[in-house]
Each structure stands twice: as structure tokens, then as C-alpha cells.
Amino acid sequence: MAYGVTGGKTTGFASPAQGYEETNIDLNAFLIQNPSATYLFKLDSSDMADLGLPKGALLIVDRSKKPRFNQLAIIRHEGQFLCRLMVNRNRQKAFTNGVSEIIPISDETEIVGAVTASIQVYNHDLSH
């Protein structure tokens, strides 16, 4: 039998969790694979709400990763940075907000990076 010891005196049974302690969760290690190519992108519109990303969601974007079909991407289109879902439309890459908008790949469209995770903060003022 194992007993807890404090100052040389036994204090009762040892904790059943002893030996199973976990280290703190490091969100950087968990969410970011390539720190030098990763940045946060805050959604400033509700365009992606139908895909589960409300206005104010923080997206973790990795510039070193290229999105695949049915993955989220940050694109630059006509001077604006947008989050869109990359889809296969007639065997061509295109981007959608999940409702009706389709943005085909063109000279006006640049893929900036792949969205690797999203963070939604509840009960917090996200207006700034």
C-alpha cells in the first residue's frame, strides 16, 4: 500500500491520480505546426456563418499549406482578403461562402493560405 508523505509523516492514502498528472495544454503546440508561416485572421463579416464560422471567429492560417478541395482557405480577391471554401467546379478550383457565391480562380484571385483551425470566443466582446 502507498501512503502520502509530508515532512516524513504519513498523511493517508496517496492520490489515485498520482503518476497521471498532465502538463498544461499549450495551444501554440496544439494548433500551430509552422509558426513562421502562421497568422490569425479575424472574420469581419457573417459571410461564412452557414459553414459554422460566425462573425468574429479567429482563424489560424498557415501560408505554407495549400488548401485542398472542401477545405477553408484565405484568398485575396479584387483587393480583399476573404475566407472561402475551396470547391471543385467543373474540374476547376473555385471558392464559395457555402451559400451561393462562387469565385473562380482568375488573375484577380490569389490563394494566401489554408485555414487550419478556428477559435470562437463566447461571452466576450469581439467588437475590437
N, C-alpha and C positions, 0 to 999 in steps of 0.2 A: 504494500500500500504506500502511496505517495502522500506526503503531508507538506503543506506550505510552510516555509520557514521565514521568520522575521527576527533578525537580531539573535539568531541561534536558538530561538524558541519555536516550537511548532504552533501553528495557528489553525489547524484543522486540515481538511482535505484540500488538495490542490485543485485549481480550476479545471473543469473538464475541457476547456478550450486551450489550456496551456500547450504550447507547441504548435498551435494552429493560428497564431496571430498573423494578420496580414499587414503588409506595408500600406501606406497611404496610396490612394489612387492618383496617379499622375496623368492628368488629362492630356498634356502635351504628348507623352509617350503613347497614350492610347489612341489619340486622334490624328497625330501628325507623323507621317512617315519620312517626309523630306522637308525639314524646317526651312532651309534656304529658299525653297520654291513654294512655300505655303503662306497664304494670307487669309484674312477674314473678309467676307463680303456681306454687307447687311442689305437685306431686301428692303427697298423703299416703296414698294407697291404691293398690291394684293394679286398681281397677275398670276402667281403660281399657287394660289390658295386651293384650287381644285386638285392640285397634286400634293397637298398636305403641307405647303410652305406658306405660312401667313406673313403678312407684312411685319417687318421687324425681325424675322428669323435671321440668325447669323449662320452663314455658310462657310465651311472650311474648304478652301480651293487650293488644289495642287497644280501649279503651272507646268510641272514636269510630266504630268499624266495627260494622256489624250483620252477623252471620253469615248465610250463605245455606244452603240445603239441602245436606247432605253436607259441611258444614264444622263444625269444632270451635268450641264456644262455652263460655264460663263463665257459668253460671246460678246464681241464688240460689233454692233450692227448700226450703221449710219451714225457713228459717233457716240452711241450709248452702250453702256455695259449692261447686259441682261443675263438673267438666269433662265435657261430653257432646257427642255428635254430633247436630247438628240434622237431623232427617229429616222427610219428608212422609208423614204417616199419615192416610189418608182425607181428603186435601186440607187438612190442618191441620198446623201446626208441632208437633213433638214432639221429645223428646230421648232418646237411648239411650246405653248404655255399650257397645253393639256386641254384646251377648250376648242378654239377654232383657228387661232393664229398659226400660220406656217411661215417660217422664214427659210427659204432655200439658201444653200451655200452660194455665195457670189463674191465678187471683188469687194463688196461692201460689208462682208461678214468675216470676222476673224475669230477662231476658237482660242480663247485665252487660257482655259484650264478646266480640269474636271472637278466637280464638287464631290468631295469625299465624305462629308458629314454635314449635318445641320444641328444647330443648337437653338432651342426655343426656351425663352425665359418667361416664366409665368408670374403674375402678380408683381410686375416690375415695370416701371415707366420706361418704355423704349423710344420715347419721342426724341431723344437727343443722341 
